[in-house]
Amino acid sequence: MSNREGPAMAGGVSSPGAVDIDAGVLDRMIEIRRHLHRNPELSNHEANTQRYLRQMLAGEGMTDIRDVAGFGLAVDIVGTGKPSNRKIAIRADIDALPIEEESGVAYASTNPGVMHACGHDAHASMGFAVAAHLHRSRADFGGTVRLIFQPAEEDSPSGGKRVVEEGVLDDIDAAICLHVDPYTPSGKIAVRPGPYTLACDTFDAIVIGEAAHAAKPYEGVDAIAVACSMVGELQKIVSREIDPYDPLVISVTGINGGSAYNVIARKVALKGTIRSGSDATRERAWRRLREILEGMAASHGASVELAIHKGEPGVVNDGEMAALIAASGKACIGPDNVLDTPGWTIADDFGYYSEKRPSVYFRLGIRNEAVGSVFPLHHPRFRVDEAALKVGAATLVAAATGFLSAQPDSTD
């Protein structure tokens, strides 16, 4: 059990059963995924995606569809079977990335410079399949499943943060999401309790030196040389100051300065990201970043202006919820296809959900050399093995109905 905010779940979860989703729903799932892939939209600009998903959900007879977090949607599927006051949320993110697609698929992006290179089109289409199946079978369960089609996972302002701030989880007991995983074989799932993604912060630094003629660099302070020294020194925080078993990644992802061949640059801008696995390490990384940049600047006779921007927290998987996903996967695809593997170093704003409610984030394997789904997330040649999507949808359905069918005790 996590100690994060949220109701106790002493009632536990029941044993999930196998799920058989109608072939027509699965076909529509693939159709939706390909439409979204062909028409990707960036974070906080998902107007057409929102409109299209609303149309698809309404086409299945769902009426309780509302806007959330700007360009997102939420829809409640209320079971009419055995009474249950339990409510569970399933998050599916919907935004794309500023990447020029090189995947070669027939349904490649028609929006230049924008691509679903992180699989959010697959997440949204699986969310549709879950909603459609549950809506059609609502007489078989009690309680409520809230599908949240969330915008802006990839960029600020965060859609996940807005979902929490708007109170979308206030009446929810627990939350689930999955992410496609090109490192895990197609059709398998991976889950583990405890920390599962890293917190993500960003930083911007302006190195300020003194301009001079390029023929007389000694008359100025070369901001480019200072910035280069800073980049190298920052790498030592991870390699020389942090326990290898304590996750931390610091990456300088941008450097910009100088405007002429014959002028020593006065200003250079650096930017980057800090990924951390614990609050203590996060705070230490912030402190050491500032100390090193300020110290390096002073030692070169320069100065630095640093801004650190706090981002999403890490996802912490609740023990009971992780066990629910493992049991659901075993019921749907067999024990051999459920992997107990560590989390990964990516960040995900589902961390805001896991701060608010007992939650679980699991990975759906899509790696299949036969269809070319072997490239990493955020790669221009990224592909999804669509055959794996029915596994993800079935596991989500099994987990949601398994959670709702449990009998909570009086502490719930």
C-alpha positions as CSV (number, residue, x, y, z in Angstrom):
1,M,0.0,0.0,0.0
2,S,1.3,3.5,-0.8
3,N,1.1,6.1,1.9
4,R,0.0,8.8,-0.5
5,E,-3.3,10.6,-0.2
6,G,-6.4,8.4,-0.9
7,P,-8.9,6.1,0.7
8,A,-7.9,2.9,2.3
9,M,-8.5,-0.2,0.2
10,A,-8.9,-2.8,3.0
11,G,-11.5,-4.5,0.9
12,G,-8.8,-5.5,-1.5
13,V,-9.5,-6.7,-5.0
14,S,-11.2,-9.8,-6.3
15,S,-9.6,-12.4,-8.7
16,P,-10.1,-11.1,-12.3
17,G,-11.3,-13.4,-15.0
18,A,-10.4,-13.5,-18.7
19,V,-11.9,-10.9,-21.0
20,D,-13.3,-11.4,-24.5
21,I,-13.7,-8.1,-26.3
22,D,-16.0,-8.1,-29.3
23,A,-14.1,-8.3,-32.6
24,G,-16.0,-5.3,-33.9
25,V,-14.8,-3.2,-31.0
26,L,-11.2,-4.4,-31.6
27,D,-11.5,-3.5,-35.3
28,R,-12.7,0.0,-34.4
29,M,-9.9,0.3,-31.9
30,I,-7.3,-0.2,-34.7
31,E,-9.3,2.2,-37.0
32,I,-9.2,4.9,-34.3
33,R,-5.5,4.3,-33.6
34,R,-4.7,4.8,-37.2
35,H,-6.8,7.9,-37.6
36,L,-5.2,9.5,-34.5
37,H,-1.7,8.5,-35.8
38,R,-2.5,10.1,-39.2
39,N,-3.7,13.3,-37.5
40,P,-1.5,14.0,-34.5
41,E,-1.8,17.1,-32.4
42,L,0.7,18.7,-29.9
43,S,0.1,19.1,-26.2
44,N,-2.6,21.6,-25.3
45,H,-3.7,21.8,-29.0
46,E,-5.7,18.5,-29.2
47,A,-9.0,20.1,-30.3
48,N,-9.6,17.8,-33.3
49,T,-8.5,14.7,-31.3
50,Q,-11.0,15.7,-28.5
51,R,-13.7,16.2,-31.1
52,Y,-13.0,12.9,-32.8
53,L,-12.9,10.8,-29.6
54,R,-16.1,12.4,-28.4
55,Q,-17.7,11.3,-31.7
56,M,-16.4,7.8,-31.4
57,L,-17.6,7.4,-27.8
58,A,-21.0,8.9,-28.6
59,G,-21.3,6.5,-31.5
60,E,-21.3,3.7,-28.9
61,G,-24.2,5.2,-27.1
62,M,-22.3,7.0,-24.3
63,T,-23.8,10.2,-23.2
64,D,-22.0,11.2,-20.0
65,I,-19.0,12.7,-21.9
66,R,-17.4,15.9,-20.6
67,D,-14.4,18.1,-21.2
68,V,-11.5,18.0,-18.8
69,A,-8.1,19.7,-18.6
70,G,-8.7,21.8,-21.7
71,F,-8.7,19.4,-24.6
72,G,-9.4,16.2,-22.7
73,L,-12.4,14.1,-22.1
74,A,-13.9,12.1,-19.3
75,V,-16.7,9.5,-19.6
76,D,-18.2,7.5,-16.8
77,I,-19.4,3.9,-17.4
78,V,-21.8,3.0,-14.6
79,G,-22.4,-0.7,-14.1
80,T,-26.0,-1.8,-13.5
81,G,-25.2,-5.2,-12.0
82,K,-24.4,-6.0,-8.4
83,P,-24.4,-2.7,-6.4
84,S,-21.0,-1.2,-5.7
85,N,-20.0,2.3,-4.6
86,R,-16.5,1.9,-5.9
87,K,-15.1,4.1,-8.6
88,I,-11.9,3.6,-10.6
89,A,-10.3,5.8,-13.2
90,I,-8.3,4.7,-16.3
91,R,-6.0,7.3,-17.8
92,A,-5.3,7.4,-21.6
93,D,-3.1,10.2,-22.8
94,I,-3.8,11.6,-26.3
95,D,-1.1,14.2,-27.3
96,A,1.8,13.8,-29.8
97,L,5.3,15.1,-30.2
98,P,7.2,17.7,-32.3
99,I,9.0,15.0,-34.4
100,E,9.1,14.5,-38.2
101,E,7.8,11.0,-38.8
102,E,10.0,8.5,-40.6
103,S,8.2,5.2,-39.6
104,G,7.2,4.4,-43.2
105,V,3.7,3.2,-42.2
106,A,0.8,3.7,-44.6
107,Y,-1.0,5.8,-42.1
108,A,1.9,8.1,-41.2
109,S,1.3,11.6,-39.9
110,T,-0.1,14.2,-42.3
111,N,0.7,17.0,-39.9
112,P,4.3,18.0,-40.8
113,G,6.7,17.9,-37.9
114,V,4.2,16.3,-35.5
115,M,4.1,12.5,-34.8
116,H,2.7,10.1,-32.3
117,A,6.1,8.8,-31.4
118,C,5.2,7.8,-27.8
119,G,2.2,5.6,-28.5
120,H,-0.5,7.9,-27.1
121,D,-2.6,7.1,-30.2
122,A,-2.5,3.5,-29.0
123,H,-3.3,4.5,-25.5
124,A,-6.4,6.5,-26.6
125,S,-7.6,3.7,-28.9
126,M,-7.3,1.2,-26.1
127,G,-9.2,3.6,-23.8
128,F,-12.0,3.6,-26.4
129,A,-12.1,-0.2,-26.6
130,V,-12.3,-0.4,-22.8
131,A,-15.1,2.2,-22.7
132,A,-17.0,0.4,-25.5
133,H,-16.7,-3.0,-24.0
134,L,-17.7,-1.9,-20.5
135,H,-20.7,0.1,-21.9
136,R,-21.9,-2.9,-23.7
137,S,-21.5,-5.2,-20.7
138,R,-22.5,-2.8,-17.9
139,A,-25.1,-5.2,-16.7
140,D,-22.3,-7.6,-15.7
141,F,-20.7,-5.3,-13.1
142,G,-21.5,-2.7,-10.5
143,G,-19.7,0.5,-9.7
144,T,-18.2,3.2,-12.0
145,V,-15.2,3.2,-14.4
146,R,-14.1,6.7,-15.5
147,L,-12.1,6.8,-18.7
148,I,-9.9,9.9,-18.8
149,F,-8.6,10.9,-22.2
150,Q,-5.9,13.2,-21.0
151,P,-4.2,15.9,-23.0
152,A,-0.8,17.4,-22.5
153,E,1.3,14.6,-21.0
154,E,4.3,15.6,-23.1
155,D,4.5,19.3,-22.3
156,S,3.4,22.1,-19.9
157,P,1.0,23.0,-18.6
158,S,0.6,19.4,-17.6
159,G,-2.8,17.7,-18.4
160,G,-2.3,15.3,-15.5
161,K,-1.8,18.2,-13.1
162,R,-4.9,19.9,-14.4
163,V,-7.0,16.7,-14.1
164,V,-6.1,16.6,-10.4
165,E,-6.6,20.3,-9.8
166,E,-10.0,20.2,-11.5
167,G,-11.2,17.5,-9.0
168,V,-11.6,14.8,-11.6
169,L,-10.2,12.2,-9.1
170,D,-11.9,13.6,-6.0
171,D,-14.6,10.9,-6.0
172,I,-12.3,8.2,-7.4
173,D,-11.0,5.3,-5.2
174,A,-8.0,4.3,-7.4
175,A,-6.5,4.9,-10.9
176,I,-4.8,2.8,-13.6
177,C,-2.8,3.6,-16.7
178,L,-0.6,1.7,-19.1
179,H,2.2,2.7,-21.5
180,V,3.4,0.9,-24.6
181,D,6.9,-0.4,-24.2
182,P,9.2,-1.1,-27.2
183,Y,11.7,-2.8,-24.9
184,T,9.3,-5.6,-23.8
185,P,8.2,-8.4,-26.2
186,S,4.9,-7.8,-27.8
187,G,1.9,-9.2,-25.9
188,K,3.6,-9.3,-22.5
189,I,3.0,-6.8,-19.7
190,A,5.3,-5.6,-17.0
191,V,4.4,-4.3,-13.5
192,R,6.0,-3.9,-10.0
193,P,4.9,-2.2,-6.8
194,G,6.8,0.9,-5.6
195,P,8.5,3.7,-7.6
196,Y,8.0,3.1,-11.3
197,T,8.9,6.3,-13.1
198,L,11.1,9.2,-12.2
199,A,10.2,12.8,-11.2
200,C,11.1,15.3,-14.0
201,D,12.3,18.8,-13.6
202,T,13.8,21.2,-16.1
203,F,16.3,24.0,-15.9
204,D,17.4,27.1,-17.9
205,A,20.7,28.8,-17.3
206,I,22.1,32.0,-18.8
207,V,25.9,32.2,-18.7
208,I,27.0,35.8,-18.8
209,G,30.6,36.7,-19.7
210,E,32.2,39.7,-21.5
211,A,32.2,40.2,-25.2
212,A,35.5,40.8,-27.0
213,H,37.1,40.6,-30.5
214,A,37.7,36.9,-31.4
215,A,41.3,37.9,-32.2
216,K,41.7,39.0,-28.6
217,P,39.8,36.6,-26.4
218,Y,41.8,37.6,-23.3
219,E,40.1,41.0,-23.3
220,G,36.7,39.3,-22.6
221,V,35.2,36.3,-20.8
222,D,34.2,33.6,-23.2
223,A,30.7,32.5,-22.2
224,I,30.8,29.6,-24.7
225,A,34.0,28.2,-23.0
226,V,32.4,28.7,-19.6
227,A,29.3,26.9,-20.6
228,C,31.2,24.0,-22.1
229,S,33.0,23.6,-18.8
230,M,29.7,23.6,-17.0
231,V,28.3,20.8,-19.2
232,G,31.2,18.5,-18.4
233,E,31.2,19.2,-14.7
234,L,27.5,18.6,-14.3
235,Q,28.0,15.0,-15.4
236,K,29.9,14.3,-12.2
237,I,26.9,14.8,-10.0
238,V,25.5,11.5,-11.2
239,S,28.8,9.6,-11.8
240,R,30.7,10.7,-8.7
241,E,28.2,11.9,-6.1
242,I,25.1,9.6,-6.3
243,D,24.8,5.9,-5.3
244,P,24.2,3.9,-8.6
245,Y,21.2,2.3,-7.0
246,D,19.6,5.7,-6.4
247,P,18.1,6.8,-9.7
248,L,19.2,10.2,-11.1
249,V,19.7,11.4,-14.6
250,I,20.9,14.9,-15.5
251,S,21.0,15.8,-19.2
252,V,21.9,19.1,-20.8
253,T,19.7,19.1,-23.9
254,G,20.3,22.5,-25.4
255,I,23.1,25.1,-25.8
256,N,22.8,28.3,-27.7
257,G,25.1,31.4,-27.9
258,G,27.2,33.5,-30.2
259,S,26.1,35.5,-33.2
260,A,29.2,36.3,-35.3
261,Y,32.5,34.6,-36.4
262,N,34.6,37.4,-35.0
263,V,33.0,38.1,-31.6
264,I,33.6,36.3,-28.3
265,A,30.1,35.4,-27.1
266,R,28.9,37.4,-24.1
267,K,25.8,35.2,-23.3
268,V,25.1,31.5,-23.7
269,A,21.9,29.7,-22.8
270,L,21.8,26.2,-21.4
271,K,18.8,24.0,-20.8
272,G,18.2,20.5,-19.6
273,T,16.4,18.0,-17.4
274,I,16.7,16.4,-14.0
275,R,15.2,13.0,-13.5
276,S,15.1,11.7,-9.9
277,G,13.8,8.7,-8.0
278,S,13.4,10.2,-4.5
279,D,12.6,13.5,-2.9
280,A,15.9,13.6,-1.2
281,T,17.9,13.0,-4.4
282,R,15.7,15.5,-6.2
283,E,16.5,18.2,-3.7
284,R,20.2,17.3,-3.7
285,A,20.4,17.5,-7.5
286,W,18.8,21.0,-7.4
287,R,21.3,22.2,-4.8
288,R,24.4,20.7,-6.5
289,L,23.3,22.0,-9.9
290,R,23.1,25.5,-8.5
291,E,26.4,25.2,-6.6
292,I,28.3,23.9,-9.6
293,L,27.0,26.4,-12.1
294,E,27.6,29.3,-9.8
295,G,31.0,28.1,-8.8
296,M,32.1,27.4,-12.3
297,A,30.9,30.8,-13.4
298,A,32.8,32.6,-10.6
299,S,36.0,30.7,-11.3
300,H,36.0,32.0,-14.9
301,G,35.0,35.5,-14.0
302,A,31.5,35.1,-15.4
303,S,28.1,34.9,-13.8
304,V,25.1,32.7,-14.3
305,E,21.3,33.1,-13.9
306,L,19.6,29.8,-13.1
307,A,15.9,28.9,-13.1
308,I,14.8,25.4,-12.1
309,H,11.3,24.4,-12.9
310,K,9.6,21.7,-10.8
311,G,7.8,19.2,-12.9
312,E,5.8,16.1,-12.4
313,P,6.4,13.7,-9.5
314,G,7.5,10.1,-10.0
315,V,4.8,7.4,-10.2
316,V,4.6,5.2,-7.2
317,N,2.7,2.0,-7.8
318,D,0.4,0.9,-4.9
319,G,1.1,-2.6,-3.8
320,E,-2.5,-3.9,-4.1
321,M,-3.1,-2.2,-7.4
322,A,0.1,-3.7,-8.8
323,A,-1.1,-7.1,-7.6
324,L,-4.4,-6.5,-9.3
325,I,-2.7,-5.8,-12.7
326,A,-0.5,-8.8,-12.4
327,A,-3.5,-11.0,-11.6
328,S,-5.5,-9.5,-14.5
329,G,-2.7,-10.0,-16.9
330,K,-2.3,-13.6,-15.8
331,A,-6.0,-14.2,-16.3
332,C,-5.9,-12.7,-19.8
333,I,-2.6,-13.8,-21.2
334,G,-1.1,-16.4,-18.8
335,P,1.4,-16.2,-16.0
336,D,4.4,-16.5,-18.3
337,N,3.5,-13.2,-20.0
338,V,3.4,-11.1,-16.9
339,L,6.8,-9.7,-16.0
340,D,8.0,-8.4,-12.6
341,T,10.5,-5.9,-13.9
342,P,11.8,-2.6,-12.6
343,G,10.3,0.7,-13.6
344,W,12.0,3.0,-16.2
345,T,13.7,6.4,-16.1
346,I,11.1,8.2,-18.2
347,A,8.7,10.6,-16.5
348,D,5.0,10.7,-16.8
349,D,2.4,13.1,-15.3
350,F,0.4,10.1,-14.1
351,G,2.6,10.8,-11.1
352,Y,0.0,13.5,-10.1
353,Y,-2.6,10.7,-10.0
354,S,-0.5,8.4,-7.9
355,E,0.0,11.3,-5.4
356,K,-3.7,11.7,-5.1
357,R,-5.0,8.1,-5.2
358,P,-3.7,4.5,-4.9
359,S,-2.6,3.9,-8.5
360,V,-0.8,1.6,-10.8
361,Y,1.2,2.3,-14.0
362,F,2.1,-0.8,-16.1
363,R,3.8,-1.4,-19.4
364,L,2.5,-3.2,-22.5
365,G,5.1,-4.9,-24.6
366,I,5.0,-4.0,-28.3
367,R,8.5,-5.1,-29.4
368,N,8.2,-7.2,-32.5
369,E,10.9,-7.3,-35.1
370,A,8.6,-8.8,-37.7
371,V,6.6,-5.5,-37.9
372,G,9.5,-3.2,-37.1
373,S,8.3,-2.1,-33.7
374,V,11.8,-2.0,-32.2
375,F,12.6,1.7,-32.1
376,P,12.6,3.6,-28.8
377,L,10.0,6.1,-27.6
378,H,10.3,9.5,-29.2
379,H,12.1,8.1,-32.2
380,P,11.1,9.2,-35.7
381,R,10.9,5.6,-36.8
382,F,8.8,4.5,-33.7
383,R,6.1,1.9,-34.5
384,V,3.5,0.0,-32.5
385,D,2.7,-3.6,-32.9
386,E,-1.1,-3.3,-33.1
387,A,-1.6,-7.0,-32.3
388,A,-0.6,-6.1,-28.7
389,L,-3.4,-3.6,-28.2
390,K,-6.1,-6.2,-27.5
391,V,-3.9,-7.5,-24.6
392,G,-3.7,-4.0,-23.1
393,A,-7.4,-3.4,-23.5
394,A,-8.4,-6.8,-22.0
395,T,-6.0,-6.3,-19.0
396,L,-7.5,-2.9,-18.3
397,V,-11.1,-4.3,-18.4
398,A,-10.2,-7.2,-16.2
399,A,-8.4,-5.0,-13.6
400,A,-11.3,-2.4,-13.5
401,T,-14.0,-4.9,-13.1
402,G,-11.9,-6.9,-10.6
403,F,-11.5,-3.8,-8.5
404,L,-15.2,-2.9,-8.6
405,S,-16.3,-6.4,-7.7
406,A,-14.4,-6.4,-4.4
407,Q,-16.3,-5.9,-1.2
408,P,-14.8,-3.0,0.8
409,D,-15.1,-3.1,4.5
410,S,-16.3,-0.2,6.7
411,T,-13.0,1.7,6.5
412,D,-13.5,2.4,2.8
